[in-house]
Amino acid sequence: MNLFFTAYLHSDFFGKGIFIGLFILSLLSWTLLIYKIWVTYNVKNMGLGFSKIFQMQQSDPLKLPLEEKSFPLLNPYMEIYKNLQRTTMQVLGKNRFFTDPANPSVFLSRSDLEMIESSLATTISRCLRELEKYLFLLPTIVTLGPFLGLLGTVWGILITVSELHHNALAGSNASFLQGLSMALATTVLGLLVAIPALIANNYLKTSIKDIRKDLENTSLILLGSVELQYRKTE
């Protein structure tokens, strides 16, 4: 770190701006990747918790003993279940209104189940959009970091050549070393910014893809339980 700080002190105004830009990119990258990794980890734990509760009372899927907790994170599994519960009860209420009093049993038709499935798919898409929010910044940082470092490299070499040209041989070694120090430091910083962001971006994409599959499987299991209980058999 002392080498980077020394290179920063020996840089001109534009060079210092490049160093500050790389620092801001690094801060943004680490803040975002740590937060998103924490979010995906907690969402996976939410899925495990919901699965355990469902296994204990899958005979009555519309009355799971779920508690509303004040948690700063969106719980996709709770959102899917609440959507299933709300939509199914609305459809059952509508069907009950048109039910023959002589046969008070209420059932779900194939079109009713398809409508509920479509509603669950919409909820999954909304939850995934929330999980992917701001994730586009990581590939942007992966691209921008090395380019900003390269800009610092070119600028440092340009300063070095300019100093050598004006000072000829007198003091040329010091000028050369200062310019070269800035050029190499910005290149290294650019790579140090981009590499963690690249790894985190690939990891988060894979994690969110796994969460998507789990949410889709959960919705199918819930829908299957509702169908098993309320679908009319011919």
N, C-alpha and C positions, 0 to 999 in steps of 0.2 A: 504493500500500500504506500510506503514511503516513496517508492519509485514513481508511482502515479502522481502523488502529491507534488513531488519535485518537478515532474514534467508539466503539471498544471501551472505551477508558479512561474516557470520559464516560458510559458506560452504567451502569445499576444492576446488582444481582446477577442478576436475571432476564434482563436484556439481555445480560450477559456470557455467560450460559448458552446463549442463542440463537446468539451468535457462535461459541462453542466447538462447539456442535452442528453448525453449518454447516461449520466447519473439519474436524471428524471426517468428515462426509459427503463433503467434497471429497477428503480423504486416502484414504478408502475407495474412492471412485469412480475416482480416478486410478490407484491401485494395481491395482484389478481390471481396468480397461480396458487398461492397459499390459500386464499379464500375459496377458490373454486374446488381445490382438492378437498378442503374441509367440508364444503357443501356436498360434493358427490359421496364422500365417506358417510356423512350423516344420512343422506337419502338412502343409501344401501342398507344402513341399519334400520331405517324406518320400514323398508321393505321386509326385512327379517321379522321385525316386531309385528307388522300387520299380518304376515303369513301365519305366525303362531296364534294370533287371536282368531283368525279365520278358521284355522284347523280345529280350534276348540268348539266353535259354534257355526259350522257351515250348514247345519240343518235348517237354520233360519237366517239366510244371508242379509235380510233387511233389518235385523236387530242385533248387530254386532256390538259388544260392550266397548265402544271406543270413547276415549276421553278427549275433549278439546283442550289442548295445551297451548299456553301462550309461548310460542317458540318463534324466533325470528326467521326461521326457514320455512319455505313452502313445503308441505308434505304432499307429494303427488299421490300417494296411495290413499290418503284421507280424502283428497279432492276427487279421486276416481270413485271412491266408495260413496261419498256424499252425493255425487252426481247420479250414480246408479240408484241410490235410495230415493232421491227426490224425483227423478224421472219415472222410475217404476211405480212409485206411489201415485203420481199424477195420472199415469196411464191406467192403473188399476181403478183409481177413482172414476175416471171417465168410463171405463168398461162397466163398473158397478152401477153407474147411472142408467146404462142401457140394458142391464141384466133383467132377464125374465124373473119376476117375483116368485114364480113357481120353482125356479132353479137358481138360487141365490149365489152359487159358486162363481167366482171371478177368475178369468183366465187371461193369458197373454197370447195374442195371435202372432203369427210369423212376422207380420208387418210391424207389430208393436216391438218385438225383440230386435228387429233391424233398426228401428228408430232409436232404441236404447243403446244399441251398439254404436250407432253413428254419433250419439251424444257423448259416449265414453271416448271415442276416437278424437273428438274435438277437445275434450278435457286433457287427454294425453298430449296432444299437439301444443296446447297452451302451457302445460307444465314443462314440456321440453324447451319451449321458447324461453321460459324463465331460467332454466338451467343453463342454456346457451347464451344468456344475456352477457354482453361485453366480451365474450370469448373471442370475437374477431380481432381484438386488440393483440392477442398473442402472436398470430401469424404476421400481423403488421409489424410488431416489434422484431420478430425474427428477420424480416426483410430490411427494416429501417436501421437496426443496430449496426450490422456490418457496413452498410452504405455510409452511415454517419462516421463510423470509424475510418473508412476509406477516404472520406472527405478530409478528415483530420490528418491522415497520412499524406495525402497529396499536398495539403496546405503546409504541413511541416517541411516536406521536401522543397516546396516552393520557397519558403522562408530561408531554408538552408542555402539554396542556390543563390538567392538574392543577396544574402549576407556575404557569401564567399565572393560574389562578383564585386560588391562594393568595398569590401575590406581587403581584397587580394589575399596575400599570405599572412598579414598581421592579424593575429587572433582568430584565424580561420578555424582552428581546431575546436575552440570553445563554441563558436557559432554553429559549426557542423554538428557537434554533439548535442547541443540544445535543440536544434531543429529535428535531428534524428530521434531524440528522446520523445518529443511530442508525436512524431509520426508513428513510431512503434507503439507508444502507449495507447493512442486512440484506436489503433488496429486491434490490440489485445482487449481493450475495454469493449469494443464493438462485438467481438466474438464472445466475451464473457456475458454480455447482455443477451445475445441471440441464442446461445446453446441451451441454457436452462429453459428459456421460453419455448424453444422447439421441442424439447423433451416433455415439458408440461403440456403443451398443446396436443401432442400425440397421445399422451396418457389420458387427458381429459376427454378427447374425442372417443377413445376406446371405452372409457368409463360411462360416458353418456349414451353411447351405443348399447352397452350392456343394460343400462337403466331403461332405455327405450324398450328393449326386448322383454325385460321383466315387467314393465308396466303393461305392455300389450298382453303378456301371458296372464297377469293378474286380472285384467279386465275380462279376458275370455273365461277365466275360472269363475269370476263373480257372475258373469252373464249366464254361464252354464248352470250355476246353482239356482239362479232365479228362474231360468227356463225349466229346470227339473221340477221346481216347486209349483210354478204357475202356468206352464204351458198346457193347453187342452189336448188331451189324447183322443184321437179319433177311434 
